[in-house]
């Protein structure tokens, strides 16, 4: 269930067709709000909007394409909240990745979110809230993937900078750790079990968060009027430990 009142508020969720984005959209709709979903898969967006009901609508968007992002916001008159979870990138050691491969994390996860926020500025309400998607690896690298660690730290810096520039709009980042959800269900059982066991051992509370638990934190940031320029870590104490 939603723990925030989104009555008469519209939240844009890019990447809302699955995973954390979908879990967040559900909470917004349960809280009486409407959602505008964005993503690349028309089939997935259609199915998600149908499941969420009349409070949800969708438009296709590719965050790697500036024109696509701008055209997406042509369909939105006013937004009270903005979340982007969509990203597609390669991770790995500096020794093995080319510069171009390492750069995919910045191009997709950092610049993708930057494009979305910039294009959304004309339609954001004065009391809107922006939530950027970082990751616990920015504070505590989980593997040898320096570019990926750096991009998460950069996103948190972007949130602080935008919080100053866009006030009174609030801007925060959320930095989950390994999440038991959609992305890991696409991996092999062996890879998933190994990653989950490793994360449990490295965290403080000894378990992973679910997508809905991450969405709970996002909903707080979308509804708070006093939290801005911050990064929250719903990671089971992974960065703390």
C-alpha positions as CSV (number, residue, x, y, z in Angstrom):
1,X,0.0,0.0,0.0
2,X,1.0,3.6,-0.5
3,X,2.0,5.6,2.6
4,X,1.7,9.0,0.9
5,X,-1.2,11.1,-0.5
6,X,-0.8,11.7,-4.2
7,X,-4.3,13.0,-4.8
8,X,-4.3,15.5,-7.7
9,X,-0.6,14.8,-8.3
10,X,1.0,13.4,-11.5
11,X,4.3,11.5,-11.3
12,X,6.4,10.7,-14.3
13,X,8.2,7.4,-14.1
14,X,10.7,6.7,-16.9
15,X,11.4,3.0,-16.7
16,X,8.0,2.4,-15.2
17,X,7.1,-0.7,-17.1
18,X,9.0,-3.0,-14.7
19,X,11.1,-3.3,-11.6
20,X,11.5,-0.4,-9.2
21,X,9.7,2.0,-11.5
22,X,6.6,-0.2,-11.7
23,X,6.6,-0.7,-7.9
24,X,6.8,3.1,-7.4
25,X,4.0,3.6,-10.0
26,X,1.8,1.2,-8.0
27,X,2.3,3.1,-4.8
28,X,1.5,6.4,-6.4
29,X,-1.7,5.1,-7.9
30,X,-2.7,3.5,-4.6
31,X,-2.1,6.9,-3.0
32,X,-4.6,8.5,-5.3
33,X,-2.2,9.9,-7.9
34,X,-1.8,9.5,-11.6
35,X,1.3,8.3,-13.4
36,X,2.9,8.8,-16.8
37,X,5.0,5.9,-17.7
38,X,7.9,6.0,-20.1
39,X,10.1,3.3,-21.6
40,X,11.2,1.6,-24.8
41,X,9.0,-1.5,-24.8
42,X,5.5,-0.7,-26.0
43,X,4.2,-4.1,-25.1
44,X,5.5,-3.8,-21.5
45,X,4.2,-0.3,-21.1
46,X,0.8,-1.2,-22.5
47,X,0.5,-4.2,-20.1
48,X,1.6,-2.2,-17.1
49,X,-0.8,0.7,-17.8
50,X,-3.6,-1.8,-18.3
51,X,-2.8,-3.4,-14.9
52,X,-2.6,0.0,-13.1
53,X,-5.9,1.2,-14.5
54,X,-7.2,4.6,-15.7
55,X,-4.8,6.5,-13.4
56,X,-1.9,5.4,-15.7
57,X,-0.9,6.3,-19.2
58,X,2.3,5.8,-21.2
59,X,4.4,7.2,-24.0
60,X,7.5,5.6,-25.6
61,X,10.8,7.2,-24.8
62,X,14.5,6.3,-25.3
63,X,16.6,8.3,-22.8
64,X,19.7,7.9,-25.1
65,X,17.9,10.0,-27.7
66,X,17.5,13.7,-26.9
67,X,14.7,14.2,-29.4
68,X,12.8,11.2,-28.0
69,X,13.0,12.6,-24.5
70,X,11.8,16.0,-25.6
71,X,8.9,14.5,-27.6
72,X,7.9,12.4,-24.5
73,X,7.4,15.5,-22.5
74,X,5.3,17.1,-25.2
75,X,2.6,14.7,-23.9
76,X,2.9,15.9,-20.3
77,X,1.3,19.2,-19.3
78,X,2.2,19.2,-15.6
79,X,4.3,16.9,-13.4
80,X,4.6,16.9,-9.6
81,X,7.3,14.2,-9.5
82,X,9.9,12.7,-11.7
83,X,11.8,9.4,-11.4
84,X,14.0,7.7,-14.0
85,X,15.2,4.1,-13.5
86,X,15.9,3.2,-17.2
87,X,19.5,2.5,-18.0
88,X,21.5,0.0,-20.0
89,X,25.3,-0.2,-19.6
90,X,28.4,-2.4,-19.4
91,X,30.5,-2.8,-16.2
92,X,33.8,-4.3,-15.5
93,X,37.5,-3.6,-14.7
94,X,39.5,-0.8,-16.3
95,X,42.0,-3.4,-17.4
96,X,39.5,-5.2,-19.6
97,X,36.9,-2.7,-20.7
98,X,37.5,-0.3,-23.6
99,X,37.0,3.4,-22.8
100,X,33.8,3.3,-25.0
101,X,32.5,0.3,-23.0
102,X,33.2,2.0,-19.6
103,X,31.5,5.1,-20.9
104,X,28.2,3.4,-21.4
105,X,27.5,3.8,-17.7
106,X,27.9,7.5,-18.0
107,X,26.1,7.8,-21.3
108,X,23.1,5.8,-20.2
109,X,22.7,6.2,-16.4
110,X,24.1,9.7,-15.9
111,X,23.4,11.5,-19.1
112,X,20.1,9.6,-19.6
113,X,18.8,11.1,-16.3
114,X,20.3,14.5,-17.0
115,X,18.4,14.6,-20.4
116,X,15.1,13.6,-18.7
117,X,15.4,16.3,-16.0
118,X,16.4,19.0,-18.4
119,X,13.5,18.2,-20.8
120,X,11.1,18.1,-17.9
121,X,11.9,21.5,-16.5
122,X,9.2,23.4,-18.3
123,X,6.4,21.2,-17.0
124,X,7.5,20.7,-13.4
125,X,5.2,22.2,-10.7
126,X,6.9,24.6,-8.3
127,X,6.5,22.0,-5.5
128,X,7.7,19.1,-7.6
129,X,10.1,16.4,-6.4
130,X,12.8,14.8,-8.5
131,X,14.4,11.5,-7.5
132,X,17.6,10.4,-9.3
133,X,18.7,6.8,-9.3
134,X,22.2,6.2,-8.0
135,X,23.5,3.0,-6.4
136,X,25.4,1.8,-3.3
137,X,28.5,1.1,-5.4
138,X,29.1,4.9,-5.5
139,X,29.9,4.7,-1.8
140,X,31.1,1.1,-1.5
141,X,32.2,-0.6,-4.7
142,X,30.8,-4.2,-4.8
143,X,33.1,-5.3,-7.6
144,X,35.9,-4.2,-9.8
145,X,34.0,-1.7,-11.9
146,X,35.5,1.8,-11.3
147,X,33.5,3.6,-14.0
148,X,30.2,2.3,-12.7
149,X,31.2,3.3,-9.1
150,X,32.1,6.8,-10.4
151,X,28.9,7.3,-12.3
152,X,26.8,6.6,-9.1
153,X,28.9,9.1,-7.2
154,X,28.4,11.6,-10.0
155,X,24.6,11.2,-9.9
156,X,24.6,12.0,-6.2
157,X,26.6,15.1,-6.9
158,X,24.2,16.0,-9.7
159,X,21.3,15.7,-7.2
160,X,23.0,18.2,-4.8
161,X,23.8,20.6,-7.6
162,X,20.2,20.5,-8.9
163,X,18.8,20.9,-5.4
164,X,20.5,24.3,-5.3
165,X,19.6,25.4,-8.8
166,X,16.0,24.2,-8.9
167,X,14.8,25.1,-5.4
168,X,12.0,25.1,-4.2
169,X,11.7,21.9,-6.3
170,X,13.4,19.1,-4.3
171,X,16.0,16.9,-5.8
172,X,17.4,13.8,-4.1
173,X,19.1,10.6,-5.1
174,X,18.4,7.0,-4.0
175,X,21.2,4.5,-3.8
176,X,20.0,0.9,-3.5
177,X,22.3,-2.0,-3.2
178,X,21.5,-5.4,-4.8
179,X,17.8,-5.7,-5.0
180,X,15.8,-8.9,-5.2
181,X,13.7,-8.2,-8.2
182,X,13.1,-8.0,-12.0
183,X,16.7,-7.5,-13.2
184,X,18.1,-10.4,-11.3
185,X,15.3,-12.7,-12.5
186,X,16.7,-12.4,-16.0
187,X,20.1,-13.9,-14.8
188,X,20.9,-17.5,-14.3
189,X,20.0,-19.1,-11.0
190,X,23.7,-19.8,-10.2
191,X,24.7,-16.2,-10.8
192,X,21.8,-14.9,-8.9
193,X,22.4,-17.1,-5.9
194,X,26.1,-16.3,-5.8
195,X,25.4,-12.5,-5.9
196,X,22.6,-12.7,-3.3
197,X,24.7,-14.8,-0.9
198,X,27.6,-12.4,-1.2
199,X,25.4,-9.3,-0.6
200,X,23.8,-10.8,2.4
201,X,27.2,-11.5,3.9
202,X,28.3,-8.0,3.2
203,X,25.2,-6.2,4.5
204,X,24.4,-5.3,8.1
205,X,20.9,-6.9,8.3
206,X,21.8,-9.9,6.3
207,X,19.1,-9.7,3.5
208,X,18.3,-7.9,0.3
209,X,15.7,-5.3,-0.2
210,X,12.7,-5.9,-2.5
211,X,11.6,-3.6,-5.3
212,X,8.6,-2.5,-3.2
213,X,10.8,-1.6,-0.3
214,X,12.9,0.6,-2.6
215,X,9.7,2.1,-3.9
216,X,8.7,2.9,-0.3
217,X,11.8,5.1,0.0
218,X,11.2,6.7,-3.4
219,X,7.7,7.6,-2.4
220,X,9.0,9.3,0.7
221,X,11.3,11.5,-1.4
222,X,8.5,12.2,-3.9
223,X,6.3,13.4,-1.1
224,X,8.7,15.2,1.3
225,X,8.9,19.0,1.1
226,X,11.9,19.2,3.5
227,X,14.4,16.6,2.2
228,X,16.5,17.9,-0.7
229,X,20.1,17.5,-1.8
230,X,20.3,14.2,0.0
231,X,21.1,10.6,-0.9
232,X,19.3,7.8,0.8
233,X,20.7,4.3,1.0
234,X,17.9,1.6,1.3
235,X,20.6,-1.1,1.1
236,X,20.3,-3.1,4.3
237,X,23.3,-1.4,5.8
238,X,25.7,-2.4,3.0
239,X,27.4,1.0,2.7
240,X,27.3,1.4,6.5
241,X,29.2,-1.8,7.0
